[in-house]
């Protein structure tokens, strides 16, 4: 994924503007903690960031449910992380979803050549959409396409994992996790699988990654790799 534009950058389902109204974070913002420090993903701006130490201290007290003064609340608003509406402050950090296995480590279920071609085409389309429309618009489109309920066939999940493996061997996979994850998710949406699209981060140095998870199964990533990242958002 794209690196942090400002170095000063689980799974909680708050990836698109308006996706969850139980948080006081402004629309399109989500966060997790790395080494106890809150790190934010601003989806509309497509950037990651951390807070100044002064603002972070206020935010941490608010997260813990401690009262903060009105001027401190105004400080959070000026920092662009909360809505300006009155009311109690409620913040929800991303939480991990348990993972027990990876489809890439299991016996391969060969996908057809057509499945591989379709996944490659979806990869190219995802890369084009990200370049033309940006992250927020691309993810909003995915949210609309995600099935409301899960009717997945485990064999289909395994076949898409194999198609990803073969597609990556053809196109390459270095620094292409985001369009690949979008392509894999859309392939499984089409098969009736309500998979999770996950964005995770790690540091030092700062790095970001994306993958797809179906229930407790990683579809296009291995457990030992995903373990190096803390999920910051999920669709």
N, C-alpha and C positions, 0 to 999 in steps of 0.2 A: 504494500500500500504506500501511498504518498507519505513522506516523512512530515514531521511537525514543521509548520510554517513559522511557529514561534516556540522556541524551546521553553520559553517562560510559560507545554501539553503535559462474567458473572453472568448473571446475565439479567439485566433489567430491561423490560420492554418499553423503551422510550426513545425510539429511533427517529421518529418523524414528528413534525410540528403538530401539537394537539393530540399526540398519541396517548397521553396519560395526564389526566387533570388532577391527580392526587399529589402532585409534586409542585413545589413553588418555583422550581427552575423555570426559566423562560422557555418558550417553545423551541424545539430543535436542539436542546442542550441536554447532555447526559454526562455522568461522571462515574469514576471508580477510584480506588485508592492504590497507589504504588508506594511501598515503604511508608505507609501511613499518611502520605500526602495526597490530597484530592487532585485528580487530573481530569480535565474536561474535554469532551468532543463537541464542537460546534458544527452541527451537520450543515446548516445553510451556508456557513462560511468555509466549510471543508477544512477545518484546522483544529489542532489540539493545543491546549494551553493550561498553565498552572496559574495560581493566584499569587499576588504579592504576599509576603509573610503576614502583614497586618490584616489584609482581607481574609487570608486563609484562617487566621486565628478566630476571627468573628464567625466565619462559615462553619468551622469545626464545632464551636460552641452551639451554634444554631442547629447543626446536625444532631448534637447530643440532647437537644430539647431544652437547653438552657436559655433563659431569657436574655435578649440583647436589647440595647437601647435603640431609640428611634434613629439616632444619627448613624448607628452601626448598620441598621437595616438600610438606610439610605446609601451607605457605603457599598453594600452588596448590590443595590440597584444600579448605582453608578458604574459598578464593575461589569454590568451587563449579564449577571447570572440569575437574577430573580425577576419575577413579574413585579410590577409596581403596585398591584392591587393590595388592599389591606387584607388582613387575616393572618392566622397563625402560619408560621413557616414550617413546611414539611418537605424533607429531602429524602429521596430513596436512591441509594447506591446500587449499582449493578450487582447481581448475585450470581454465582456460578450454578449451572445446571449440571448434575452428575453425568460423567462420561465413563463408560465401562469398556468400550472397545472401538476400534476403527475398522471401517469396511475395507480399507486399503491393506490391512494385515490379515484379512481372511481369505479363504479360498475364492479365487476370482470367478465371477459369473460373467462370462464373455458377453459384451454388448455387441449388437450388430454393427456392421459398417455404417448403416444409416444412423444409428444412435451416436456413433463417434462423429459423423459428419454434422449432425444436428448440434451436438455440444460445441464443436469447433465454431459453427456458425453463430451460436448464442454467445460464445466468448468474444468473437469479433464484433458482434452487435453491442454487447455490454461495454466493451472498450470504447466504441464509437459514441455510445450514449453518455458515458462519463466525460468524454472530451467535449461533446457538444452541449450537454444539458447540465452537467455537474452532478455531484453526489446526492444532494437533497432531492432533486427531481427524479433521478434514477431510482432511489430507494422508495420514494412515494409511489412510483409506478409498480415496484415490486410488492409493496404493501397491498395495493389493489388487486394484484394477481394471486396473492397467497390464498390457498383454500381456507375456508372458514373451519373445516374439520379435517381430520387426518384419515385418509382412506388408502394408506400406502401399502404396497406389496413389498415385503422385504427383498424379494428377488429383483424388483425394479430398482430399489436403492442400491443393491450390490452391482447391478448392471450399469447404473449411472456412475458409480465409483470406478468401475473398470473403464468406462468410456472416458472418464476424466484422466485416468492413468495413461491411456493410449493417446488422448488428445494432447496432454502435456508432453509426451514423447515426440509428438509431431511439431508442435508450435514452440515448446519450451515453457518453463514454469517460473523462471527467476523473475522476481519483482512483478508478478502478474496475478497475485493472489486475489485481488479485488474483482477484476472481471471474471476470473475463473469461478469464484464463489457465487457471483451473480448468475453465471451461466448454469452452474450445477443446481442452484436453488430453483431457477426457472424450469429446468428440465424435470425436476421432481415435482414442482407445482403442477406441471402438465400431466403428471402421473397421479395426481391426487394426494401427494404427500405434503403435509403442512410443516415442512422443515424450518429450522431456525437458521437465519443468516447472522453470523456472529462477527463482530469486530473486536479484536483484542489488542492490547498494547503492552510493551515491556520497556525497561530501561535498567541500567545504562548499557550502551547508548540507546537513545530513544528509537523504538521500532514499532511498527504497526502491522497487523496481519488480519486476514479475513478467511473464514471457512464456513462450512455448512454442517449442521448437526441434525440428525433425525432421531428423536427420542434420546436414548443414551448412546447413540452411535455417531462417531465422526464419519462423515461421508468422504471428504476429500482432503483429510489431514490425518496425521498420526498422533496418538496420545502424547508421545514424548515431545513432539514439536508444540502442540497446543498448550502443553503445561508451562511453557516459557512465557505465556501471555496471560494477562488479566483481562477478561472481557469487559468492555466499556459500553457496548450497545448490542442489541439484538433486534432483528426484525422477525 
